[in-house]
Amino acid sequence: MKALLIFFLTLFVGIFFLMWGQTLYADSQPVDCGDNLDCVNKQISDLTNALNQSIAATKPLQSQVSSMQAQVEQIKQNVATIEQDLVIKKQQIDKGFADLTTKEQILNATVRDLYIKSYSNSPLLILLSSNTASNMTQQLAYQKATQDQDKSIITNLVLAITDLQQQRQELNTEETQLIATKANLDAQTAKLNQVIAGAQAYQANLNNQIASLTAKQQQLLAAKLASLDIPLYAYNTQGGCSSDINPYKDPGFGGTKFAFFTYGVPNRVGLNQYGALGRAQAGQNSDTILHAYYNFDGYQNENITINVNDGNGFNTGNIIWSGSLDDYVKRIYEVPDSWPMEALKAQAIAARSYAVAATNNGAMSICANQNCQVFQTNPKGGNWDSAVSQTSNQVMVQGGQVVKAWFSSTHGGYVHSSASIGWSATSFTKDAQDASGQINNWSDLQNNAYDKNSPWFYCDWGGRSQYNNTAWLQPSELADIVNVILLAKADSSTQTHLSQTDKPNPDGTDTWDANKVQQELQSRGIKSFTNISSVSVSADFGNGVTTSVTVNGDGGQQTFSGSDFKNYFNLRAPSNINIVGPLFNIEQHS
């Protein structure tokens, strides 16, 4: 009982502090910041502080939660054992009382016999009836032995009855205590589970709010990304991205140089066009290719009218063309006509499915550029026409609904679900490696990815004319970006001053140069960098995401999450130099 008391006291204290941590910042709700980056960052800082304080309040107890739950389970097992023992004890007591019927008969007979013997064998009667003194002595000795035996029987029977009665009383007390203990244990276990679940739900809600605001921050970075004019479709096979490492392209400045290379283009959901090419070249048919990129049940035929507008989205601009679904798909210019037929057929089905789902069965018009699908009023002809005809009117369906089959040119060895890149979750998209063999490291990715031959597979995006149009950065420039990350994470209110120094400040305030950023760090007791000597990158190769970036230099060593590094790198990096996706690596050249 003492152990139970100590346990319940610990449980009550734990529940109190968990509830305190849960409600401490329950009123932290973001307001709409519009496009005000400073407001967004202030909200992120506030929410992050709320989350950190909630975690700090619960952390000392979270480490005990598993132990406490284990104790609860152990106590429940002990209670079950006690219950079993009580059942056995009760059976033994009941059997003992059942046996008393026989024992009571023996007791009554023994008492009666003792009474008779005490009367009939009195010393006076023995004296009168005995012939000799020796005979009288023998009779008296026999009488005493008989009386002692009867008294012993009576005593033992009385003690047995008393013991059984005491055992029954103790059993009743234990049963009453057990019932109360079980009820208390169940109540406290339920309360513990409820409070833990509440604290976790609260912290998950804060995480969701922070993630949502980070998505808003990504929207503000979109303008810089858009300036790269990254081709999202495979039809334009000219050129490709900057690839300043293979072969090496000299920026014109000496010493160590750094560049960040991204795998694939920004949209990595659905059909990987160059991945489909690699799969077709490996002998896969269109059905196998499509199932690699989408979850769907099968195909059905659709024949609707498609209206094409001259705007940049759905139901925008003026209608420039109308026709049947297949006639529309024959005018789609997404992949080269020279590709294998199975890749073309997969693209035709995907393009047809996307058009039906995105226009709500033709209820809306669709644009003619890569914001929707690349369309020209003249039929493409050739092998593409054959691919459309061979898959006439076929669309992918899941659960009776046409799949909105997103696609892009190059995924960089992976396919992602819509939820994993920040879009609304969909059951027909998936997360998977897109490779002929397992990807466990950078070398596997380069060798096994189905889209490895895409001109946009591994790119450092952007460049500066004064440095031979390369995206190479000097160690001091990378040091400045690292300092910006340190300062922004230390004090989010400085964010509006940390944009690119070679462009006007988007917030209409002054942009702090490298020296000013160093001064601000020093004033906060944070060691700054003036030179970076090396950088290393870690990645989750199962999911295709850079997890951390570690830099070494005269400021020591600092490690940042992959997402934080990418966001602040894109905000501060000069010109239009960008990391354009979740999976990126570092290249260093001397």
NORNORZI-V499358 format. One record per pair of residues at least 12 apart in sequence whose ideal C-beta (glycine too) atoms are under 8 Angstrom apart, sorted by the first residue. I is the first residue (numbers start at 1). J is the second residue. If there is no record, write none. Layout:
i=I j=J
i=I j=J
//
This chain:
i=1 j=177
i=4 j=75
i=4 j=181
i=7 j=68
i=7 j=71
i=7 j=75
i=8 j=184
i=8 j=188
i=10 j=64
i=10 j=68
i=11 j=68
i=11 j=188
i=11 j=192
i=12 j=188
i=14 j=61
i=14 j=64
i=14 j=65
i=14 j=68
i=14 j=192
i=15 j=188
i=15 j=191
i=15 j=192
i=15 j=195
i=17 j=57
i=17 j=58
i=17 j=60
i=17 j=61
i=18 j=58
i=18 j=61
i=18 j=195
i=18 j=196
i=18 j=198
i=18 j=199
i=19 j=195
i=19 j=198
i=19 j=199
i=20 j=57
i=21 j=53
i=21 j=54
i=21 j=55
i=21 j=56
i=21 j=57
i=21 j=58
i=21 j=199
i=22 j=54
i=22 j=58
i=22 j=195
i=22 j=198
i=22 j=199
i=22 j=202
i=24 j=50
i=24 j=53
i=24 j=54
i=24 j=57
i=25 j=50
i=25 j=51
i=25 j=53
i=25 j=54
i=25 j=206
i=26 j=202
i=28 j=46
i=28 j=47
i=28 j=50
i=28 j=206
i=28 j=209
i=29 j=209
i=30 j=43
i=30 j=47
i=30 j=209
i=30 j=212
i=30 j=213
i=31 j=43
i=33 j=213
i=33 j=216
i=35 j=220
i=36 j=507
i=37 j=217
i=37 j=220
i=37 j=495
i=37 j=496
i=37 j=506
i=37 j=507
i=38 j=493
i=38 j=495
i=38 j=496
i=38 j=507
i=40 j=213
i=40 j=216
i=40 j=217
i=40 j=220
i=41 j=217
i=41 j=488
i=41 j=492
i=41 j=493
i=41 j=495
i=41 j=496
i=42 j=492
i=42 j=493
i=43 j=213
i=44 j=210
i=44 j=213
i=44 j=214
i=44 j=217
i=44 j=492
i=45 j=492
i=45 j=493
i=47 j=206
i=47 j=209
i=47 j=210
i=47 j=213
i=48 j=210
i=50 j=206
i=51 j=203
i=51 j=206
i=51 j=207
i=51 j=210
i=54 j=199
i=54 j=202
i=54 j=203
i=54 j=206
i=55 j=203
i=58 j=199
i=65 j=192
i=65 j=196
i=68 j=192
i=69 j=192
i=72 j=185
i=72 j=189
i=72 j=192
i=75 j=185
i=76 j=185
i=79 j=178
i=79 j=181
i=79 j=182
i=79 j=185
i=82 j=174
i=82 j=178
i=83 j=178
i=86 j=171
i=86 j=174
i=86 j=175
i=86 j=178
i=89 j=167
i=89 j=171
i=90 j=171
i=93 j=164
i=93 j=167
i=93 j=168
i=93 j=171
i=96 j=160
i=96 j=164
i=96 j=167
i=97 j=164
i=97 j=168
i=100 j=160
i=100 j=161
i=100 j=164
i=103 j=157
i=103 j=160
i=103 j=161
i=104 j=157
i=106 j=153
i=106 j=157
i=107 j=153
i=107 j=154
i=107 j=157
i=107 j=158
i=110 j=150
i=110 j=153
i=110 j=154
i=110 j=157
i=111 j=150
i=111 j=154
i=113 j=150
i=114 j=147
i=114 j=150
i=114 j=151
i=114 j=154
i=117 j=143
i=117 j=146
i=117 j=147
i=117 j=150
i=118 j=147
i=121 j=139
i=121 j=143
i=123 j=140
i=126 j=139
i=126 j=140
i=126 j=143
i=214 j=563
i=214 j=567
i=215 j=422
i=217 j=567
i=218 j=422
i=218 j=567
i=220 j=506
i=221 j=567
i=221 j=570
i=221 j=571
i=224 j=570
i=224 j=576
i=224 j=578
i=225 j=266
i=225 j=570
i=225 j=578
i=225 j=580
i=227 j=576
i=228 j=461
i=228 j=462
i=228 j=576
i=228 j=578
i=228 j=580
i=230 j=265
i=230 j=266
i=230 j=456
i=230 j=461
i=230 j=580
i=231 j=265
i=231 j=370
i=231 j=409
i=231 j=456
i=232 j=265
i=232 j=266
i=232 j=267
i=232 j=370
i=232 j=408
i=232 j=409
i=233 j=273
i=233 j=333
i=233 j=334
i=233 j=335
i=233 j=370
i=233 j=374
i=233 j=408
i=233 j=409
i=234 j=273
i=234 j=274
i=234 j=277
i=234 j=334
i=234 j=335
i=234 j=336
i=234 j=409
i=234 j=410
i=234 j=454
i=235 j=333
i=235 j=334
i=235 j=335
i=235 j=336
i=235 j=374
i=237 j=336
i=237 j=455
i=239 j=455
i=240 j=454
i=240 j=455
i=240 j=456
i=240 j=459
i=241 j=455
i=241 j=456
i=241 j=459
i=241 j=460
i=241 j=461
i=242 j=459
i=242 j=460
i=242 j=461
i=242 j=462
i=242 j=463
i=242 j=469
i=242 j=470
i=242 j=471
i=243 j=458
i=243 j=459
i=243 j=460
i=244 j=259
i=244 j=460
i=244 j=470
i=244 j=471
i=244 j=472
i=244 j=587
i=245 j=259
i=245 j=261
i=245 j=460
i=245 j=587
i=245 j=589
i=248 j=589
i=249 j=468
i=249 j=470
i=250 j=468
i=250 j=470
i=251 j=467
i=251 j=468
i=251 j=470
i=251 j=472
i=252 j=466
i=252 j=467
i=252 j=468
i=253 j=467
i=253 j=472
i=253 j=474
i=255 j=474
i=255 j=475
i=255 j=590
i=256 j=474
i=256 j=475
i=256 j=533
i=256 j=588
i=256 j=589
i=256 j=590
i=257 j=472
i=257 j=473
i=257 j=474
i=257 j=588
i=257 j=589
i=257 j=590
i=258 j=472
i=258 j=473
i=258 j=474
i=258 j=475
i=258 j=478
i=258 j=532
i=258 j=535
i=258 j=586
i=258 j=587
i=258 j=588
i=259 j=460
i=259 j=470
i=259 j=471
i=259 j=472
i=259 j=473
i=259 j=586
i=259 j=587
i=259 j=589
i=260 j=460
i=260 j=471
i=260 j=569
i=260 j=579
i=260 j=584
i=260 j=585
i=260 j=586
i=260 j=587
i=261 j=458
i=261 j=459
i=261 j=460
i=261 j=584
i=261 j=585
i=261 j=586
i=261 j=587
i=262 j=412
i=262 j=458
i=262 j=459
i=262 j=460
i=262 j=461
i=262 j=578
i=262 j=579
i=262 j=580
i=262 j=581
i=262 j=583
i=262 j=584
i=263 j=412
i=263 j=413
i=263 j=414
i=263 j=445
i=263 j=457
i=263 j=458
i=263 j=544
i=263 j=581
i=263 j=583
i=263 j=584
i=263 j=585
i=264 j=410
i=264 j=411
i=264 j=412
i=264 j=413
i=264 j=414
i=264 j=451
i=264 j=454
i=264 j=456
i=264 j=457
i=264 j=581
i=264 j=583
i=265 j=408
i=265 j=409
i=265 j=410
i=265 j=411
i=265 j=412
i=265 j=456
i=265 j=580
i=265 j=581
i=266 j=408
i=266 j=580
i=266 j=581
i=267 j=406
i=267 j=408
i=267 j=421
i=268 j=408
i=268 j=411
i=268 j=412
i=268 j=414
i=268 j=415
i=268 j=416
i=268 j=421
i=268 j=544
i=268 j=581
i=269 j=406
i=269 j=407
i=269 j=408
i=269 j=415
i=269 j=416
i=269 j=417
i=269 j=418
i=269 j=421
i=269 j=423
i=269 j=429
i=270 j=293
i=270 j=294
i=270 j=350
i=270 j=405
i=270 j=406
i=270 j=407
i=270 j=408
i=270 j=415
i=270 j=429
i=271 j=289
i=271 j=290
i=271 j=293
i=271 j=294
i=271 j=346
i=271 j=347
i=271 j=350
i=271 j=405
i=271 j=406
i=271 j=407
i=271 j=408
i=272 j=293
i=272 j=407
i=272 j=408
i=272 j=409
i=272 j=410
i=272 j=411
i=272 j=415
i=272 j=434
i=272 j=450
i=272 j=451
i=273 j=334
i=273 j=335
i=273 j=343
i=273 j=347
i=273 j=407
i=273 j=408
i=273 j=409
i=273 j=410
i=273 j=451
i=274 j=409
i=274 j=410
i=274 j=450
i=274 j=451
i=274 j=453
i=274 j=454
i=274 j=456
i=274 j=457
i=275 j=292
i=275 j=293
i=275 j=410
i=275 j=411
i=275 j=415
i=275 j=434
i=275 j=449
i=275 j=450
i=275 j=451
i=276 j=289
i=276 j=293
i=276 j=335
i=276 j=343
i=276 j=346
i=276 j=347
i=276 j=450
i=277 j=335
i=277 j=339
i=277 j=340
i=277 j=343
i=277 j=450
i=277 j=451
i=277 j=453
i=278 j=436
i=278 j=449
i=278 j=450
i=278 j=451
i=278 j=452
i=278 j=453
i=279 j=292
i=279 j=343
i=279 j=450
i=280 j=339
i=280 j=340
i=280 j=341
i=280 j=342
i=280 j=343
i=280 j=346
i=281 j=340
i=282 j=436
i=282 j=450
i=284 j=342
i=285 j=342
i=286 j=342
i=286 j=343
i=286 j=345
i=286 j=346
i=286 j=349
i=286 j=391
i=289 j=342
i=289 j=343
i=289 j=346
i=290 j=346
i=290 j=349
i=290 j=350
i=290 j=396
i=292 j=415
i=292 j=432
i=292 j=434
i=293 j=407
i=293 j=415
i=293 j=430
i=293 j=434
i=294 j=396
i=294 j=398
i=294 j=403
i=294 j=405
i=294 j=428
i=294 j=429
i=294 j=430
i=295 j=398
i=295 j=427
i=295 j=428
i=295 j=429
i=295 j=430
i=296 j=396
i=296 j=397
i=296 j=398
i=296 j=403
i=296 j=428
i=297 j=397
i=297 j=398
i=297 j=399
i=298 j=396
i=298 j=397
i=299 j=349
i=299 j=394
i=299 j=395
i=299 j=396
i=299 j=397
i=300 j=394
i=300 j=395
i=300 j=397
i=300 j=402
i=301 j=392
i=301 j=393
i=301 j=394
i=301 j=395
i=302 j=325
i=302 j=352
i=302 j=356
i=302 j=361
i=302 j=393
i=302 j=395
i=302 j=402
i=303 j=324
i=303 j=325
i=303 j=326
i=303 j=393
i=304 j=324
i=304 j=325
i=304 j=356
i=304 j=361
i=304 j=362
i=305 j=322
i=305 j=323
i=305 j=324
i=305 j=325
i=305 j=362
i=306 j=322
i=306 j=323
i=306 j=324
i=306 j=325
i=306 j=328
i=306 j=355
i=306 j=359
i=306 j=362
i=306 j=366
i=307 j=319
i=307 j=321
i=307 j=322
i=307 j=359
i=307 j=362
i=307 j=365
i=307 j=366
i=308 j=320
i=308 j=321
i=308 j=322
i=308 j=328
i=308 j=365
i=308 j=366
i=308 j=367
i=308 j=368
i=308 j=375
i=309 j=365
i=309 j=366
i=309 j=367
i=309 j=368
i=310 j=367
i=310 j=368
i=311 j=367
i=312 j=367
i=312 j=369
i=312 j=371
i=313 j=367
i=313 j=371
i=313 j=372
i=314 j=358
i=314 j=359
i=314 j=364
i=314 j=365
i=314 j=366
i=314 j=367
i=314 j=372
i=315 j=364
i=315 j=365
i=316 j=365
i=316 j=367
i=317 j=367
i=319 j=365
i=320 j=368
i=320 j=377
i=321 j=368
i=321 j=375
i=321 j=377
i=325 j=352
i=325 j=355
i=325 j=356
i=325 j=393
i=326 j=352
i=326 j=388
i=326 j=389
i=326 j=392
i=326 j=393
i=327 j=379
i=328 j=355
i=328 j=375
i=329 j=348
i=329 j=351
i=329 j=352
i=329 j=355
i=329 j=388
i=330 j=379
i=330 j=380
i=330 j=381
i=330 j=384
i=330 j=385
i=330 j=388
i=331 j=375
i=331 j=376
i=331 j=377
i=331 j=378
i=331 j=379
i=331 j=380
i=332 j=348
i=332 j=351
i=332 j=373
i=332 j=374
i=332 j=375
i=332 j=380
i=332 j=384
i=333 j=374
i=333 j=375
i=333 j=376
i=333 j=380
i=334 j=347
i=334 j=351
i=334 j=373
i=334 j=374
i=334 j=407
i=335 j=347
i=335 j=384
i=337 j=380
i=337 j=381
i=337 j=382
i=337 j=383
i=337 j=384
i=338 j=383
i=339 j=383
i=341 j=383
i=341 j=386
i=341 j=387
i=341 j=390
i=344 j=383
i=344 j=384
i=344 j=386
i=344 j=387
i=345 j=387
i=345 j=390
i=345 j=391
i=347 j=387
i=347 j=407
i=348 j=384
i=348 j=387
i=348 j=388
i=348 j=391
i=349 j=391
i=349 j=394
i=349 j=395
i=349 j=396
i=349 j=405
i=350 j=396
i=350 j=405
i=350 j=407
i=351 j=373
i=351 j=405
i=351 j=407
i=352 j=391
i=352 j=393
i=352 j=394
i=352 j=395
i=353 j=395
i=353 j=396
i=353 j=402
i=353 j=403
i=353 j=404
i=353 j=405
i=354 j=373
i=354 j=404
i=354 j=405
i=354 j=406
i=354 j=407
i=355 j=373
i=356 j=395
i=356 j=402
i=357 j=401
i=357 j=402
i=357 j=403
i=357 j=404
i=357 j=405
i=358 j=372
i=358 j=404
i=361 j=402
i=396 j=428
i=398 j=427
i=398 j=428
i=399 j=427
i=403 j=428
i=404 j=426
i=404 j=428
i=406 j=418
i=406 j=429
i=409 j=454
i=409 j=456
i=410 j=451
i=410 j=454
i=410 j=456
i=410 j=457
i=411 j=434
i=411 j=451
i=412 j=445
i=412 j=449
i=412 j=451
i=412 j=457
i=412 j=458
i=412 j=544
i=412 j=581
i=412 j=583
i=413 j=433
i=413 j=434
i=413 j=435
i=413 j=439
i=413 j=445
i=413 j=448
i=413 j=449
i=413 j=450
i=413 j=451
i=413 j=452
i=413 j=457
i=413 j=544
i=413 j=583
i=414 j=431
i=414 j=432
i=414 j=433
i=414 j=434
i=414 j=543
i=414 j=544
i=414 j=583
i=415 j=429
i=415 j=430
i=415 j=431
i=415 j=432
i=415 j=434
i=416 j=429
i=416 j=431
i=416 j=544
i=417 j=429
i=417 j=430
i=417 j=431
i=420 j=543
i=421 j=582
i=431 j=543
i=433 j=542
i=433 j=544
i=434 j=449
i=434 j=450
i=434 j=451
i=435 j=448
i=435 j=449
i=435 j=450
i=436 j=448
i=436 j=450
i=439 j=541
i=439 j=542
i=439 j=544
i=440 j=541
i=441 j=541
i=442 j=539
i=442 j=585
i=444 j=541
i=445 j=541
i=446 j=458
i=459 j=580
i=460 j=472
i=460 j=577
i=460 j=587
i=461 j=576
i=461 j=577
i=461 j=578
i=461 j=579
i=461 j=580
i=462 j=573
i=462 j=575
i=462 j=576
i=462 j=577
i=462 j=578
i=463 j=575
i=463 j=576
i=463 j=577
i=464 j=574
i=464 j=575
i=464 j=577
i=471 j=577
i=472 j=589
i=473 j=573
i=473 j=577
i=475 j=531
i=475 j=532
i=475 j=533
i=475 j=553
i=476 j=514
i=476 j=530
i=476 j=531
i=477 j=574
i=478 j=532
i=478 j=535
i=478 j=551
i=479 j=514
i=479 j=528
i=479 j=529
i=479 j=530
i=479 j=531
i=479 j=532
i=479 j=553
i=479 j=555
i=480 j=514
i=480 j=517
i=480 j=572
i=481 j=568
i=481 j=569
i=481 j=572
i=481 j=573
i=482 j=529
i=482 j=532
i=482 j=551
i=482 j=553
i=482 j=555
i=482 j=558
i=483 j=514
i=483 j=517
i=483 j=518
i=483 j=521
i=483 j=528
i=483 j=529
i=483 j=555
i=484 j=498
i=484 j=517
i=484 j=568
i=484 j=571
i=484 j=572
i=485 j=560
i=485 j=564
i=485 j=565
i=485 j=568
i=485 j=569
i=486 j=521
i=486 j=526
i=486 j=528
i=486 j=558
i=487 j=517
i=487 j=520
i=487 j=521
i=487 j=524
i=487 j=526
i=488 j=568
i=489 j=564
i=490 j=521
i=490 j=524
i=490 j=526
i=491 j=520
i=491 j=524
i=494 j=512
i=494 j=520
i=496 j=509
i=497 j=509
i=497 j=510
i=497 j=511
i=497 j=512
i=497 j=516
i=498 j=511
i=498 j=512
i=498 j=517
i=498 j=568
i=498 j=571
i=498 j=572
i=499 j=511
i=499 j=571
i=499 j=572
i=500 j=571
i=500 j=572
i=500 j=573
i=500 j=574
i=500 j=575
i=501 j=513
i=501 j=514
i=501 j=574
i=502 j=574
i=502 j=575
i=518 j=530
i=527 j=555
i=527 j=556
i=528 j=555
i=529 j=551
i=529 j=553
i=529 j=554
i=529 j=555
i=529 j=558
i=530 j=553
i=530 j=554
i=530 j=555
i=531 j=553
i=531 j=554
i=532 j=551
i=532 j=552
i=532 j=553
i=533 j=552
i=533 j=553
i=533 j=554
i=534 j=551
i=534 j=552
i=534 j=553
i=534 j=588
i=535 j=549
i=535 j=550
i=535 j=551
i=535 j=552
i=535 j=586
i=535 j=588
i=536 j=549
i=536 j=550
i=536 j=586
i=537 j=549
i=537 j=550
i=537 j=562
i=537 j=584
i=537 j=585
i=537 j=586
i=538 j=550
i=538 j=562
i=539 j=562
i=539 j=583
i=539 j=585
i=544 j=582
i=544 j=583
i=545 j=562
i=545 j=582
i=545 j=583
i=546 j=562
i=546 j=565
i=546 j=566
i=546 j=582
i=546 j=583
i=546 j=584
i=546 j=585
i=547 j=561
i=547 j=562
i=548 j=560
i=548 j=561
i=548 j=562
i=548 j=565
i=549 j=561
i=549 j=562
i=549 j=565
i=549 j=586
i=562 j=582
i=562 j=584
i=563 j=582
i=566 j=579
i=566 j=582
i=566 j=584
//
